[in-house]
Amino acid sequence: MVKKILLFVVGLIVLLLLIGFVLPRKFELTKSEVINAPAEYVFEEINNLERWPDWSYWNTLDPNMEVKYSEQKAGTGASYEWKGNSDVGEGKLAITESKPNESVACDLFFMQAEEASKAVYQLEPTEGGTKLTMSFDTDFGMNPIMRWMGVAMFPSEMNKAFDYNFSKLKEIAEAKPKFTITISEEITNPISYIGISTTMSFEDGDAISAQMGKSYGELMGALQKAKVEMTGAPFCLYPRWDEEKKEMDMVCALPVPAGAKLPAKFPVMQIASGNAVKAIHLGDYNKLEDTHNQINQYIHFKKLEIIGAPWEVYVTDPEMEKDTTKWVTEVFYPVKG
């Protein structure tokens, strides 16, 4: 009797293995969902591996999972290795291609597998937001046990993972602040300039306008007398802003060549090259406060650090263009790289 049972069990195992060889060797899944947020907001969550624990389903299966990141944490070449409980096992994930605000492609190696599984996240601008498409495909090779898993477990588990990831990414991206102005991050060139510094109440708009007119007039006169040409548009630095005293320091400035020769009263100073957050303000100057508020909100959200005085570049000359809706002002905040 025991012998018959053993033969039956062995026969069943052999049968299951044989069936396993004819089961599909590949598993593929693709799903899409629209997220009501700019592509940038979604991309930065996927492209930065240190943010994956905030939205990845697999991290919920083992909160104590050990993760070891590569030196590079984001973009092409970034990777991490994980090791956890039986639900997550161990393996490695690497970003093989990253196209800003367009797509992120990853290779996943499960349980020291030689062949990588592929995961791709594609972003497509759509009305009201971004269409995110997730795809995953893996090849079980000639392993009948893995093929059985591909039929019995993968469809349910991967669909669950996709739905969770969509839900969390949507929640995170849609909760981010919305901006009504164009804000970007860039590396600025060094700027040589001469300027006049004044301390004023930032609540007295008329006095500020009058002082700026006086300062720029004096600076222009100095350049004309020294026969020095401006190298760009006038700008104004704000080294100090004191909410308690309701006052600020402002430096009305004109850009000049680095080696310009001017009277000692107007020493040539410089804004060093560096990382900065830049915003484009369109319209009258009386709305600039809102632009500054949005930049500060952006900097706080991005967890950046301001490391110097912000400045405004008055691209449009009000004397040449009377239509205030066409005035362009560039606002810069230097930040730590």
C-alpha positions as a Markdown table, in Angstrom:
| # | Residue | x | y | z |
|---|---|---|---|---|
| 1 | Met | 0.0 | 0.0 | 0.0 |
| 2 | Val | 2.8 | 2.4 | 1.0 |
| 3 | Lys | 4.6 | 1.5 | -2.2 |
| 4 | Lys | 1.5 | 2.3 | -4.3 |
| 5 | Ile | 1.1 | 5.7 | -2.6 |
| 6 | Leu | 4.8 | 6.5 | -3.2 |
| 7 | Leu | 4.5 | 5.5 | -6.8 |
| 8 | Phe | 1.4 | 7.6 | -7.1 |
| 9 | Val | 3.1 | 10.6 | -5.5 |
| 10 | Val | 6.2 | 10.2 | -7.7 |
| 11 | Gly | 4.0 | 9.8 | -10.8 |
| 12 | Leu | 2.0 | 12.9 | -9.9 |
| 13 | Ile | 5.2 | 14.9 | -9.4 |
| 14 | Val | 6.5 | 13.7 | -12.8 |
| 15 | Leu | 3.2 | 14.6 | -14.4 |
| 16 | Leu | 3.2 | 18.1 | -12.9 |
| 17 | Leu | 6.8 | 18.6 | -14.1 |
| 18 | Leu | 5.9 | 17.4 | -17.6 |
| 19 | Ile | 2.9 | 19.7 | -17.6 |
| 20 | Gly | 5.2 | 22.5 | -16.4 |
| 21 | Phe | 7.3 | 22.2 | -19.5 |
| 22 | Val | 4.3 | 22.9 | -21.8 |
| 23 | Leu | 3.1 | 25.9 | -19.7 |
| 24 | Pro | 3.9 | 29.4 | -20.9 |
| 25 | Arg | 7.6 | 30.3 | -20.3 |
| 26 | Lys | 6.9 | 34.0 | -20.4 |
| 27 | Phe | 4.7 | 36.3 | -18.3 |
| 28 | Glu | 3.8 | 39.8 | -19.5 |
| 29 | Leu | 1.6 | 42.5 | -18.0 |
| 30 | Thr | 0.9 | 46.0 | -19.1 |
| 31 | Lys | -1.5 | 48.5 | -17.5 |
| 32 | Ser | -2.1 | 52.2 | -17.7 |
| 33 | Glu | -3.7 | 54.9 | -15.6 |
| 34 | Val | -4.0 | 58.7 | -15.8 |
| 35 | Ile | -2.6 | 60.7 | -12.9 |
| 36 | Asn | -3.7 | 64.3 | -12.5 |
| 37 | Ala | -0.3 | 65.8 | -12.2 |
| 38 | Pro | 2.6 | 66.9 | -14.5 |
| 39 | Ala | 4.9 | 64.1 | -15.8 |
| 40 | Glu | 7.8 | 65.6 | -13.8 |
| 41 | Tyr | 6.0 | 64.9 | -10.6 |
| 42 | Val | 5.5 | 61.2 | -11.4 |
| 43 | Phe | 8.9 | 60.8 | -13.1 |
| 44 | Glu | 10.9 | 62.0 | -10.0 |
| 45 | Glu | 9.3 | 59.4 | -7.8 |
| 46 | Ile | 10.2 | 56.5 | -10.2 |
| 47 | Asn | 13.6 | 57.8 | -11.3 |
| 48 | Asn | 14.9 | 58.1 | -7.7 |
| 49 | Leu | 15.3 | 54.7 | -6.1 |
| 50 | Glu | 15.3 | 56.1 | -2.6 |
| 51 | Arg | 11.7 | 57.1 | -3.1 |
| 52 | Trp | 10.5 | 53.6 | -4.1 |
| 53 | Pro | 9.7 | 52.6 | -0.5 |
| 54 | Asp | 7.0 | 55.4 | -0.5 |
| 55 | Trp | 5.0 | 53.7 | -3.3 |
| 56 | Ser | 6.3 | 50.2 | -4.2 |
| 57 | Tyr | 4.1 | 47.3 | -3.3 |
| 58 | Trp | 7.0 | 45.0 | -2.6 |
| 59 | Asn | 8.2 | 47.1 | 0.3 |
| 60 | Thr | 4.9 | 46.5 | 2.1 |
| 61 | Leu | 5.5 | 42.8 | 2.1 |
| 62 | Asp | 8.6 | 43.2 | 4.3 |
| 63 | Pro | 8.9 | 46.6 | 6.1 |
| 64 | Asn | 12.2 | 45.4 | 7.5 |
| 65 | Met | 13.7 | 44.5 | 4.1 |
| 66 | Glu | 17.4 | 45.2 | 3.9 |
| 67 | Val | 18.2 | 47.5 | 1.0 |
| 68 | Lys | 21.7 | 48.5 | -0.2 |
| 69 | Tyr | 21.8 | 51.4 | -2.7 |
| 70 | Ser | 24.6 | 52.1 | -5.2 |
| 71 | Glu | 26.5 | 55.3 | -5.0 |
| 72 | Gln | 24.2 | 56.7 | -7.7 |
| 73 | Lys | 20.6 | 56.8 | -6.4 |
| 74 | Ala | 18.7 | 58.1 | -9.5 |
| 75 | Gly | 18.8 | 57.9 | -13.3 |
| 76 | Thr | 20.5 | 55.5 | -15.6 |
| 77 | Gly | 23.0 | 53.4 | -13.7 |
| 78 | Ala | 21.3 | 53.7 | -10.3 |
| 79 | Ser | 20.6 | 50.3 | -8.6 |
| 80 | Tyr | 19.9 | 48.6 | -5.3 |
| 81 | Glu | 20.1 | 45.1 | -3.8 |
| 82 | Trp | 17.5 | 43.8 | -1.5 |
| 83 | Lys | 17.2 | 40.9 | 1.0 |
| 84 | Gly | 14.1 | 40.1 | 3.0 |
| 85 | Asn | 11.6 | 37.5 | 4.2 |
| 86 | Ser | 10.2 | 34.7 | 2.1 |
| 87 | Asp | 7.7 | 37.0 | 0.4 |
| 88 | Val | 10.4 | 39.2 | -1.2 |
| 89 | Gly | 13.4 | 37.0 | -1.2 |
| 90 | Glu | 16.6 | 38.7 | -2.5 |
| 91 | Gly | 17.8 | 40.2 | -5.7 |
| 92 | Lys | 18.8 | 43.4 | -7.5 |
| 93 | Leu | 17.1 | 46.2 | -9.4 |
| 94 | Ala | 19.0 | 48.5 | -11.8 |
| 95 | Ile | 17.8 | 51.4 | -13.9 |
| 96 | Thr | 19.1 | 50.7 | -17.4 |
| 97 | Glu | 17.6 | 53.7 | -19.2 |
| 98 | Ser | 16.1 | 57.0 | -17.9 |
| 99 | Lys | 14.6 | 59.7 | -20.2 |
| 100 | Pro | 13.6 | 62.7 | -18.1 |
| 101 | Asn | 9.8 | 63.0 | -17.8 |
| 102 | Glu | 9.3 | 60.3 | -20.5 |
| 103 | Ser | 10.3 | 56.8 | -19.3 |
| 104 | Val | 12.3 | 54.7 | -16.9 |
| 105 | Ala | 13.4 | 51.1 | -17.7 |
| 106 | Cys | 14.7 | 48.6 | -15.1 |
| 107 | Asp | 16.3 | 45.2 | -15.0 |
| 108 | Leu | 15.3 | 43.0 | -12.0 |
| 109 | Phe | 17.3 | 39.9 | -11.0 |
| 110 | Phe | 15.3 | 37.7 | -8.6 |
| 111 | Met | 17.0 | 35.1 | -6.4 |
| 112 | Gln | 20.4 | 35.5 | -8.2 |
| 113 | Ala | 18.7 | 34.7 | -11.6 |
| 114 | Glu | 21.0 | 35.0 | -14.6 |
| 115 | Glu | 18.3 | 36.4 | -16.9 |
| 116 | Ala | 16.8 | 39.8 | -15.9 |
| 117 | Ser | 13.1 | 40.5 | -15.7 |
| 118 | Lys | 12.1 | 43.8 | -17.4 |
| 119 | Ala | 10.0 | 46.6 | -15.9 |
| 120 | Val | 9.2 | 49.8 | -17.9 |
| 121 | Tyr | 7.4 | 53.0 | -16.8 |
| 122 | Gln | 6.3 | 55.2 | -19.6 |
| 123 | Leu | 4.9 | 58.7 | -19.2 |
| 124 | Glu | 2.7 | 60.5 | -21.7 |
| 125 | Pro | 1.2 | 63.9 | -21.3 |
| 126 | Thr | -2.5 | 63.9 | -21.6 |
| 127 | Glu | -5.4 | 66.2 | -21.0 |
| 128 | Gly | -5.5 | 67.0 | -17.3 |
| 129 | Gly | -2.3 | 65.1 | -16.4 |
| 130 | Thr | -0.1 | 62.2 | -17.3 |
| 131 | Lys | -0.8 | 58.8 | -18.6 |
| 132 | Leu | 1.4 | 56.3 | -16.8 |
| 133 | Thr | 1.9 | 52.9 | -18.4 |
| 134 | Met | 3.6 | 50.1 | -16.4 |
| 135 | Ser | 4.8 | 47.0 | -18.1 |
| 136 | Phe | 6.6 | 43.9 | -16.7 |
| 137 | Asp | 7.8 | 40.8 | -18.5 |
| 138 | Thr | 9.9 | 37.8 | -17.4 |
| 139 | Asp | 11.1 | 34.6 | -18.9 |
| 140 | Phe | 10.9 | 31.5 | -16.7 |
| 141 | Gly | 13.1 | 29.5 | -19.0 |
| 142 | Met | 13.0 | 25.7 | -18.9 |
| 143 | Asn | 12.2 | 25.7 | -15.1 |
| 144 | Pro | 8.8 | 23.9 | -14.8 |
| 145 | Ile | 8.4 | 25.0 | -11.2 |
| 146 | Met | 8.8 | 28.6 | -12.2 |
| 147 | Arg | 6.3 | 28.1 | -15.0 |
| 148 | Trp | 3.8 | 26.7 | -12.6 |
| 149 | Met | 4.3 | 29.8 | -10.4 |
| 150 | Gly | 3.8 | 32.0 | -13.5 |
| 151 | Val | 0.4 | 30.4 | -14.0 |
| 152 | Ala | -0.7 | 30.1 | -10.3 |
| 153 | Met | 0.8 | 33.2 | -8.6 |
| 154 | Phe | 2.2 | 35.8 | -11.0 |
| 155 | Pro | -1.0 | 37.1 | -12.6 |
| 156 | Ser | -2.7 | 37.8 | -9.2 |
| 157 | Glu | 0.3 | 39.1 | -7.4 |
| 158 | Met | 1.5 | 41.3 | -10.2 |
| 159 | Asn | -1.9 | 42.8 | -10.8 |
| 160 | Lys | -2.1 | 43.5 | -7.1 |
| 161 | Ala | 1.3 | 45.2 | -7.2 |
| 162 | Phe | 0.5 | 47.3 | -10.3 |
| 163 | Asp | -2.8 | 48.5 | -8.7 |
| 164 | Tyr | -1.0 | 49.4 | -5.4 |
| 165 | Asn | 1.8 | 51.2 | -7.3 |
| 166 | Phe | -0.7 | 53.2 | -9.4 |
| 167 | Ser | -2.7 | 54.2 | -6.3 |
| 168 | Lys | 0.3 | 55.4 | -4.3 |
| 169 | Leu | 2.0 | 57.2 | -7.2 |
| 170 | Lys | -1.3 | 58.9 | -7.9 |
| 171 | Glu | -1.7 | 59.9 | -4.3 |
| 172 | Ile | 1.9 | 61.2 | -4.0 |
| 173 | Ala | 2.0 | 63.1 | -7.4 |
| 174 | Glu | -1.5 | 64.7 | -7.0 |
| 175 | Ala | -0.7 | 65.9 | -3.5 |
| 176 | Lys | 2.3 | 68.0 | -4.8 |
| 177 | Pro | 1.9 | 71.7 | -5.1 |
| 178 | Lys | 0.6 | 73.2 | -8.4 |
| 179 | Phe | 2.4 | 76.2 | -9.8 |
| 180 | Thr | 1.0 | 78.9 | -12.1 |
| 181 | Ile | 4.5 | 80.1 | -13.3 |
| 182 | Thr | 7.3 | 78.4 | -15.1 |
| 183 | Ile | 9.9 | 77.2 | -12.6 |
| 184 | Ser | 13.1 | 75.4 | -13.5 |
| 185 | Glu | 16.5 | 74.4 | -12.0 |
| 186 | Glu | 19.7 | 75.5 | -13.8 |
| 187 | Ile | 23.3 | 76.4 | -13.5 |
| 188 | Thr | 23.9 | 80.1 | -13.8 |
| 189 | Asn | 26.9 | 81.8 | -15.3 |
| 190 | Pro | 29.0 | 84.2 | -13.2 |
| 191 | Ile | 27.7 | 87.8 | -13.3 |
| 192 | Ser | 30.0 | 90.8 | -12.8 |
| 193 | Tyr | 28.1 | 93.9 | -11.8 |
| 194 | Ile | 28.2 | 97.3 | -10.1 |
| 195 | Gly | 25.4 | 98.2 | -7.6 |
| 196 | Ile | 24.0 | 100.5 | -5.0 |
| 197 | Ser | 22.7 | 99.0 | -1.7 |
| 198 | Thr | 19.8 | 100.5 | 0.2 |
| 199 | Thr | 17.8 | 99.4 | 3.3 |
| 200 | Met | 14.1 | 100.0 | 2.9 |
| 201 | Ser | 10.6 | 99.0 | 4.2 |
| 202 | Phe | 9.3 | 96.4 | 1.8 |
| 203 | Glu | 5.8 | 97.6 | 2.5 |
| 204 | Asp | 6.3 | 101.0 | 0.8 |
| 205 | Gly | 6.0 | 100.2 | -2.9 |
| 206 | Asp | 6.2 | 103.9 | -4.0 |
| 207 | Ala | 9.4 | 104.5 | -2.1 |
| 208 | Ile | 11.0 | 101.4 | -3.5 |
| 209 | Ser | 10.1 | 102.4 | -7.1 |
| 210 | Ala | 11.5 | 105.9 | -6.4 |
| 211 | Gln | 14.7 | 104.6 | -4.9 |
| 212 | Met | 15.2 | 102.1 | -7.8 |
| 213 | Gly | 14.8 | 104.8 | -10.3 |
| 214 | Lys | 17.3 | 107.0 | -8.5 |
| 215 | Ser | 19.9 | 104.1 | -8.1 |
| 216 | Tyr | 19.7 | 102.9 | -11.7 |
| 217 | Gly | 20.0 | 106.5 | -12.9 |
| 218 | Glu | 23.2 | 107.0 | -10.9 |
| 219 | Leu | 24.6 | 103.6 | -12.1 |
| 220 | Met | 23.8 | 104.4 | -15.8 |
| 221 | Gly | 25.5 | 107.7 | -15.4 |
| 222 | Ala | 28.6 | 106.1 | -14.0 |
| 223 | Leu | 28.7 | 103.6 | -16.9 |
| 224 | Gln | 28.3 | 106.3 | -19.5 |
| 225 | Lys | 31.0 | 108.5 | -18.0 |
| 226 | Ala | 33.4 | 105.5 | -17.9 |
| 227 | Lys | 32.3 | 104.4 | -21.4 |
| 228 | Val | 31.4 | 100.9 | -20.2 |
| 229 | Glu | 28.7 | 98.9 | -21.8 |
| 230 | Met | 26.2 | 96.8 | -19.9 |
| 231 | Thr | 26.4 | 93.1 | -20.6 |
| 232 | Gly | 22.8 | 92.3 | -19.9 |
| 233 | Ala | 19.5 | 93.6 | -18.4 |
| 234 | Pro | 19.4 | 95.5 | -15.1 |
| 235 | Phe | 18.7 | 93.4 | -12.0 |
| 236 | Cys | 18.2 | 93.7 | -8.2 |
| 237 | Leu | 19.6 | 91.6 | -5.4 |
| 238 | Tyr | 17.9 | 91.1 | -2.1 |
| 239 | Pro | 20.6 | 90.0 | 0.5 |
| 240 | Arg | 18.3 | 90.5 | 3.5 |
| 241 | Trp | 14.6 | 90.3 | 4.2 |
| 242 | Asp | 13.4 | 90.9 | 7.8 |
| 243 | Glu | 9.8 | 90.1 | 8.4 |
| 244 | Glu | 9.9 | 91.3 | 12.0 |
| 245 | Lys | 11.2 | 94.7 | 11.1 |
| 246 | Lys | 9.3 | 94.8 | 7.8 |
| 247 | Glu | 12.5 | 95.9 | 6.0 |
| 248 | Met | 14.9 | 94.6 | 3.3 |
| 249 | Asp | 18.3 | 95.3 | 1.8 |
| 250 | Met | 18.2 | 95.7 | -1.9 |
| 251 | Val | 21.1 | 96.1 | -4.3 |
| 252 | Cys | 20.1 | 97.8 | -7.6 |
| 253 | Ala | 22.7 | 96.4 | -10.1 |
| 254 | Leu | 23.9 | 96.6 | -13.7 |
| 255 | Pro | 25.9 | 93.8 | -15.3 |
| 256 | Val | 29.3 | 94.9 | -16.6 |
| 257 | Pro | 32.4 | 93.2 | -18.1 |
| 258 | Ala | 34.6 | 91.5 | -15.4 |
| 259 | Gly | 37.5 | 93.8 | -16.1 |
| 260 | Ala | 35.5 | 97.0 | -16.3 |
| 261 | Lys | 37.3 | 100.2 | -15.0 |
| 262 | Leu | 35.1 | 102.4 | -12.9 |
| 263 | Pro | 35.5 | 104.9 | -10.1 |
| 264 | Ala | 36.2 | 103.4 | -6.6 |
| 265 | Lys | 32.7 | 104.3 | -5.6 |
| 266 | Phe | 31.5 | 101.6 | -7.9 |
| 267 | Pro | 33.6 | 98.4 | -7.4 |
| 268 | Val | 32.9 | 95.6 | -9.7 |
| 269 | Met | 31.4 | 92.7 | -7.8 |
| 270 | Gln | 30.4 | 89.2 | -8.9 |
| 271 | Ile | 27.6 | 86.6 | -8.4 |
| 272 | Ala | 29.4 | 83.3 | -8.7 |
| 273 | Ser | 28.3 | 80.5 | -11.0 |
| 274 | Gly | 26.2 | 77.9 | -9.4 |
| 275 | Asn | 22.9 | 76.0 | -9.0 |
| 276 | Ala | 19.7 | 78.1 | -8.9 |
| 277 | Val | 16.0 | 77.9 | -9.1 |
| 278 | Lys | 14.6 | 80.2 | -11.8 |
| 279 | Ala | 11.1 | 81.4 | -12.3 |
| 280 | Ile | 9.6 | 83.4 | -15.2 |
| 281 | His | 7.3 | 86.2 | -14.1 |
| 282 | Leu | 5.0 | 87.7 | -16.7 |
| 283 | Gly | 3.3 | 91.0 | -16.0 |
| 284 | Asp | 3.4 | 94.0 | -13.7 |
| 285 | Tyr | 6.0 | 94.1 | -10.9 |
| 286 | Asn | 3.2 | 94.4 | -8.2 |
| 287 | Lys | 2.6 | 90.7 | -8.7 |
| 288 | Leu | 6.2 | 89.6 | -8.1 |
| 289 | Glu | 5.5 | 88.7 | -4.5 |
| 290 | Asp | 3.3 | 85.8 | -5.6 |
| 291 | Thr | 6.2 | 84.6 | -7.9 |
| 292 | His | 8.6 | 84.7 | -4.9 |
| 293 | Asn | 6.1 | 82.8 | -2.8 |
| 294 | Gln | 5.7 | 80.1 | -5.4 |
| 295 | Ile | 9.5 | 79.7 | -5.8 |
| 296 | Asn | 9.9 | 79.3 | -2.0 |
| 297 | Gln | 7.1 | 76.7 | -2.1 |
| 298 | Tyr | 9.0 | 74.9 | -4.8 |
| 299 | Ile | 12.3 | 75.0 | -3.0 |
| 300 | His | 10.6 | 73.7 | 0.2 |
| 301 | Phe | 8.9 | 71.0 | -1.7 |
| 302 | Lys | 12.1 | 69.9 | -3.4 |
| 303 | Lys | 13.9 | 70.1 | -0.1 |
| 304 | Leu | 16.5 | 72.4 | -1.5 |
| 305 | Glu | 18.6 | 74.9 | 0.5 |
| 306 | Ile | 18.9 | 78.6 | -0.4 |
| 307 | Ile | 22.6 | 79.6 | -0.1 |
| 308 | Gly | 22.6 | 83.2 | -1.1 |
| 309 | Ala | 20.7 | 86.4 | -2.1 |
| 310 | Pro | 17.9 | 86.0 | -4.7 |
| 311 | Trp | 17.8 | 88.4 | -7.6 |
| 312 | Glu | 15.3 | 89.7 | -10.1 |
| 313 | Val | 16.4 | 90.4 | -13.8 |
| 314 | Tyr | 14.2 | 93.0 | -15.5 |
| 315 | Val | 14.3 | 91.6 | -19.0 |
| 316 | Thr | 11.7 | 94.0 | -20.4 |
| 317 | Asp | 12.4 | 97.8 | -20.3 |
| 318 | Pro | 9.2 | 99.5 | -19.1 |
| 319 | Glu | 10.3 | 102.6 | -21.0 |
| 320 | Met | 10.3 | 100.7 | -24.3 |
| 321 | Glu | 7.2 | 98.5 | -23.6 |
| 322 | Lys | 4.2 | 100.1 | -22.1 |
| 323 | Asp | 2.0 | 97.0 | -22.1 |
| 324 | Thr | 2.6 | 95.6 | -18.6 |
| 325 | Thr | 1.2 | 92.1 | -19.7 |
| 326 | Lys | 4.3 | 91.8 | -21.9 |
| 327 | Trp | 6.8 | 92.5 | -19.1 |
| 328 | Val | 9.2 | 89.6 | -18.4 |
| 329 | Thr | 11.1 | 89.3 | -15.1 |
| 330 | Glu | 13.4 | 86.4 | -14.4 |
| 331 | Val | 13.7 | 85.5 | -10.7 |
| 332 | Phe | 16.7 | 83.5 | -9.4 |
| 333 | Tyr | 17.3 | 81.8 | -6.0 |
| 334 | Pro | 20.8 | 80.3 | -5.6 |
| 335 | Val | 20.6 | 76.8 | -4.0 |
| 336 | Lys | 23.0 | 74.2 | -2.8 |
| 337 | Gly | 23.9 | 71.7 | -5.5 |
